[in-house]
């Protein structure tokens, strides 16, 4: 499941001008939490607004993939956190 999630996060980030730096899947939490770390493709850190902007396309990509069939929380983070 993690490799598929990484592929989805990488392609979605690239399509939106970001680079995916890490994915963490916390299945022990209820609901499950998906954390995606991003930065700008130029290497700059992202701001809170960038995280908010990226959350919608990432959410849509996850929904379309049907990778998860249970409730989850999506967290978009910068690499500094």
Secondary structure, 3 states (H helix, E strand, C coil): CHHHHHHHHHHHHHHCCEEEEEEEEECCCCCEEEEEEEEECCCCCCCHHHHHHHHHHHHHHHHHHCCCCCCEEEEEEECCC
